[in-house]
Amino acid sequence: GGRSGMGAVEDNTRLCEFIYRNLGVLTEIAPTMDTHTTMQIFHSNFWINDAGDNPAPLTMIGLDDVQQGQWKVNPAIAYSLASGNYVALQSFALHYVKRLSEDGKYPLTIWPYHSMLGGIGHALVSSVEEACFFHNLARNSQTNFEIKGSNPLTENYSVLRPEVLDGPDGRPIAQKNARFIQKLLDFDAVIIAGQAKSHCVAWTIDDLLTEIQSQDPTLAQKVYILEDCTSPVVVPGVVDFTDQANAAFQRFANAGMQLVRSDSAIAQWPGVDLS
């Protein structure tokens, strides 16, 4: 993670220290769990070109790529995902990349197979899981695992909302996580950390900010972002989302959210009253 290549590892060390140091203050921990299967729109085998090749990991697929036929839905997956209706699946794929473009989202990115349900990659980093488990026992507060990302037809960076909610016919294919949104808004303070700063973290905060601004913009002041416990996606020579991540975090700060460090005392954070 990050340009150093060690960002996420070091972030997790700081996050664990933060949890243990603040056991008496943290009421509940809600890890968000990417949960994927093989045939999903952001995985390689969903797409194919005229040469019969699948896109390499980190390929960006834009609207022009689909309109011009550079990348098409792999016919071999139509049975599993669309009861054999390849035309409908291809129509959806075009709608999907178009909607991403219209909504100002990142282009569709083909990710390496990751967070695969049933595999070791689905688990939390063991030290973070151990810290959550310890907090659970110490505070008698059930760890609230939030599962996301299982819908084969949409990316789900944010735990609060998939990237695309409807199909080309306007019918819903997914929905917002309204229950979790309201739960977050009801807490006195919400502290956010994790990976990746440029994607899952940024879009989760963005969606939370959208909900806040529609209800009460002053609620943004109770959101605290641990800026030293998150890093952007960087693959040297391939992709670097550092600038986009930093711009997003600055926008969150401008909206009233608090950028804080994990090694600073929570009691000294702006707006916090532990009395």
C-alpha positions as CSV (number, residue, x, y, z in Angstrom):
1,G,0.0,0.0,0.0
2,G,1.2,3.5,-0.8
3,R,4.3,4.6,-2.6
4,S,6.6,3.0,0.0
5,G,5.1,-0.4,-0.6
6,M,4.8,-0.9,3.1
7,G,2.0,1.5,3.8
8,A,-0.8,-1.0,4.6
9,V,1.5,-3.1,6.8
10,E,2.6,-0.1,8.9
11,D,-1.0,1.2,8.9
12,N,-2.1,-2.0,10.5
13,T,0.5,-1.8,13.2
14,R,-0.6,1.7,14.1
15,L,-4.3,0.6,14.0
16,C,-3.7,-2.3,16.4
17,E,-1.9,0.0,18.8
18,F,-4.7,2.5,18.6
19,I,-7.3,-0.1,19.4
20,Y,-5.4,-1.5,22.4
21,R,-4.6,2.0,23.7
22,N,-8.3,3.1,23.5
23,L,-10.2,0.0,24.6
24,G,-12.1,2.0,27.2
25,V,-13.3,4.6,24.6
26,L,-14.2,2.5,21.6
27,T,-17.8,1.4,21.9
28,E,-18.0,-0.9,18.9
29,I,-15.7,-2.0,16.0
30,A,-17.2,-2.7,12.6
31,P,-14.7,-4.3,10.2
32,T,-15.9,-4.1,6.6
33,M,-15.2,-7.3,4.7
34,D,-14.7,-7.4,0.9
35,T,-16.3,-10.7,0.0
36,H,-15.8,-11.8,-3.6
37,T,-16.3,-14.8,-5.9
38,T,-14.6,-15.5,-9.3
39,M,-17.3,-14.3,-11.7
40,Q,-17.7,-10.6,-11.0
41,I,-17.7,-7.6,-13.2
42,F,-14.3,-6.4,-11.9
43,H,-12.5,-9.7,-12.3
44,S,-10.6,-10.8,-15.4
45,N,-12.8,-13.8,-16.5
46,F,-15.9,-11.5,-16.8
47,W,-14.4,-9.9,-20.0
48,I,-12.8,-11.1,-23.2
49,N,-11.5,-9.5,-26.4
50,D,-11.6,-10.7,-30.0
51,A,-8.4,-12.6,-29.6
52,G,-9.9,-14.6,-26.8
53,D,-7.8,-13.0,-24.1
54,N,-9.0,-11.8,-20.7
55,P,-7.9,-8.4,-19.5
56,A,-4.8,-8.3,-17.3
57,P,-5.2,-7.1,-13.7
58,L,-5.3,-3.3,-13.3
59,T,-6.7,-2.9,-16.8
60,M,-9.1,0.1,-16.9
61,I,-12.2,-0.5,-19.0
62,G,-14.0,2.7,-20.0
63,L,-17.2,3.4,-21.9
64,D,-15.3,3.7,-25.3
65,D,-13.7,0.3,-24.7
66,V,-17.1,-1.4,-24.4
67,Q,-18.9,0.6,-27.1
68,Q,-16.1,-0.1,-29.6
69,G,-16.0,-3.8,-28.7
70,Q,-12.4,-3.8,-27.4
71,W,-13.7,-5.6,-24.4
72,K,-16.9,-7.7,-24.3
73,V,-18.6,-9.9,-21.7
74,N,-17.2,-13.4,-21.8
75,P,-20.0,-15.6,-23.3
76,A,-18.8,-18.5,-21.1
77,I,-20.1,-16.9,-17.9
78,A,-23.6,-16.0,-19.2
79,Y,-25.1,-19.3,-18.0
80,S,-23.9,-18.7,-14.4
81,L,-24.7,-15.0,-14.2
82,A,-27.7,-14.5,-16.5
83,S,-29.3,-17.9,-17.1
84,G,-27.7,-18.0,-20.5
85,N,-29.0,-14.5,-21.6
86,Y,-25.7,-13.2,-23.1
87,V,-27.4,-10.2,-24.8
88,A,-28.8,-9.0,-21.5
89,L,-25.5,-9.4,-19.8
90,Q,-23.7,-7.4,-22.5
91,S,-26.3,-4.7,-22.4
92,F,-25.8,-4.4,-18.6
93,A,-22.1,-4.2,-19.0
94,L,-22.4,-1.2,-21.4
95,H,-24.9,0.4,-19.0
96,Y,-22.5,-0.2,-16.1
97,V,-19.4,1.5,-17.5
98,K,-21.7,4.3,-18.8
99,R,-23.1,4.9,-15.4
100,L,-19.7,5.0,-13.8
101,S,-18.7,7.7,-16.2
102,E,-21.9,9.7,-15.7
103,D,-21.5,9.5,-11.9
104,G,-17.9,10.6,-11.8
105,K,-16.6,7.3,-10.5
106,Y,-13.3,5.7,-11.3
107,P,-13.3,3.7,-14.6
108,L,-14.0,0.0,-14.1
109,T,-10.8,-1.5,-12.9
110,I,-10.0,-5.2,-13.3
111,W,-8.6,-6.3,-10.0
112,P,-6.5,-9.4,-9.2
113,Y,-8.6,-12.1,-7.6
114,H,-8.8,-11.0,-4.0
115,S,-10.9,-11.4,-0.8
116,M,-12.3,-14.6,-2.2
117,L,-15.0,-16.2,-0.2
118,G,-13.8,-19.4,1.3
119,G,-10.1,-18.5,0.8
120,I,-7.5,-17.2,3.2
121,G,-7.5,-13.9,1.5
122,H,-11.0,-13.2,2.8
123,A,-9.8,-13.0,6.4
124,L,-8.8,-9.8,8.2
125,V,-5.1,-9.3,8.8
126,S,-4.5,-11.6,11.8
127,S,-3.2,-8.9,14.1
128,V,-6.2,-6.7,13.4
129,E,-8.6,-9.5,13.9
130,E,-6.9,-10.3,17.2
131,A,-7.3,-6.7,18.3
132,C,-11.0,-6.7,17.4
133,F,-11.5,-10.0,19.2
134,F,-9.7,-8.6,22.3
135,H,-11.9,-5.5,22.2
136,N,-15.0,-7.7,21.9
137,L,-14.1,-9.6,25.1
138,A,-12.8,-6.6,27.0
139,R,-15.8,-4.4,26.3
140,N,-18.5,-7.1,25.9
141,S,-19.2,-5.5,22.6
142,Q,-19.9,-7.8,19.6
143,T,-17.6,-7.1,16.7
144,N,-20.0,-5.9,13.9
145,F,-18.7,-7.5,10.7
146,E,-20.1,-5.8,7.6
147,I,-20.0,-7.9,4.5
148,K,-19.8,-6.3,1.1
149,G,-18.9,-7.0,-2.5
150,S,-20.7,-10.2,-3.3
151,N,-23.0,-8.9,-6.0
152,P,-21.5,-10.1,-9.3
153,L,-22.8,-7.2,-11.3
154,T,-21.3,-4.2,-9.5
155,E,-18.1,-3.1,-7.7
156,N,-18.7,-2.3,-4.0
157,Y,-15.8,-0.1,-2.8
158,S,-18.0,1.7,-0.3
159,V,-19.6,-0.4,2.5
160,L,-22.5,2.0,2.3
161,R,-23.4,1.7,-1.3
162,P,-22.5,-0.3,-4.4
163,E,-21.1,1.6,-7.4
164,V,-24.2,1.0,-9.5
165,L,-27.7,0.4,-8.1
166,D,-29.8,-0.3,-11.2
167,G,-29.8,-2.0,-14.6
168,P,-30.4,-0.5,-18.0
169,D,-34.2,-1.0,-17.5
170,G,-34.1,1.0,-14.3
171,R,-34.8,-2.0,-12.1
172,P,-32.7,-2.2,-9.0
173,I,-29.8,-4.7,-8.9
174,A,-28.5,-3.5,-5.5
175,Q,-29.3,-1.1,-2.6
176,K,-27.7,1.2,-0.1
177,N,-26.8,-0.2,3.3
178,A,-29.4,2.0,5.0
179,R,-29.2,0.1,8.3
180,F,-25.5,0.7,8.7
181,I,-25.7,4.3,7.5
182,Q,-28.2,5.1,10.2
183,K,-26.2,3.2,12.8
184,L,-23.1,5.3,12.0
185,L,-25.1,8.5,12.2
186,D,-26.5,7.6,15.6
187,F,-23.0,7.3,17.2
188,D,-21.4,10.2,19.1
189,A,-18.3,9.8,17.0
190,V,-17.3,7.7,14.0
191,I,-13.6,6.8,13.6
192,I,-12.5,5.5,10.2
193,A,-9.3,3.7,9.2
194,G,-8.3,0.9,6.8
195,Q,-7.6,0.2,3.1
196,A,-7.5,1.5,0.6
197,K,-7.4,5.2,1.2
198,S,-8.1,5.8,-2.5
199,H,-11.0,3.3,-3.0
200,C,-12.9,1.5,-0.2
201,V,-12.1,4.1,2.5
202,A,-12.6,7.1,0.2
203,W,-15.9,6.0,-1.3
204,T,-17.3,4.9,2.1
205,I,-16.5,8.4,3.5
206,D,-17.9,10.0,0.4
207,D,-21.2,8.1,0.7
208,L,-21.3,8.9,4.4
209,L,-20.8,12.6,3.7
210,T,-23.6,12.5,1.1
211,E,-26.0,11.2,3.7
212,I,-24.8,13.7,6.3
213,Q,-25.2,16.6,3.9
214,S,-28.7,15.5,3.1
215,Q,-29.7,15.4,6.8
216,D,-27.5,17.8,8.8
217,P,-24.1,19.0,7.5
218,T,-22.9,19.7,11.1
219,L,-22.8,15.9,11.6
220,A,-19.6,15.8,9.5
221,Q,-17.8,17.2,12.6
222,K,-18.2,13.9,14.5
223,V,-16.4,11.9,11.8
224,Y,-12.7,11.3,12.6
225,I,-10.4,9.9,9.9
226,L,-7.1,8.2,11.1
227,E,-4.9,9.6,8.3
228,D,-1.9,7.5,9.4
229,C,-3.9,4.3,9.3
230,T,-4.8,4.2,5.6
231,S,-2.8,4.2,2.3
232,P,-3.8,4.5,-1.4
233,V,-3.6,1.9,-4.1
234,V,-0.1,2.2,-5.8
235,V,1.4,-0.3,-8.2
236,P,4.7,1.2,-9.4
237,G,4.7,1.9,-13.1
238,V,1.1,0.8,-13.5
239,V,-1.3,2.9,-11.3
240,D,-0.9,5.4,-8.6
241,F,-4.0,6.8,-6.8
242,T,-2.1,8.9,-4.2
243,D,-3.2,12.3,-5.6
244,Q,-6.8,11.2,-6.0
245,A,-6.8,9.9,-2.4
246,N,-5.3,13.1,-1.0
247,A,-7.7,15.3,-2.9
248,A,-10.7,13.3,-1.5
249,F,-9.4,13.6,2.1
250,Q,-9.0,17.3,1.6
251,R,-12.5,17.5,0.4
252,F,-13.7,15.6,3.5
253,A,-11.8,18.0,5.7
254,N,-13.3,21.0,4.0
255,A,-16.7,19.6,4.6
256,G,-16.0,19.5,8.4
257,M,-14.7,16.0,9.0
258,Q,-11.7,15.7,11.2
259,L,-8.3,14.4,10.0
260,V,-6.5,13.0,13.0
261,R,-3.5,10.8,13.9
262,S,-3.8,7.5,15.7
263,D,-1.1,8.4,18.2
264,S,-2.9,11.6,19.4
265,A,-5.1,11.4,22.5
266,I,-8.7,11.0,21.6
267,A,-9.6,13.4,24.5
268,Q,-7.7,16.1,22.6
269,W,-9.5,15.6,19.3
270,P,-11.7,18.6,18.3
271,G,-15.3,18.2,19.6
272,V,-14.6,15.1,21.8
273,D,-15.9,15.2,25.4
274,L,-15.0,12.0,27.3
275,S,-16.4,13.3,30.7
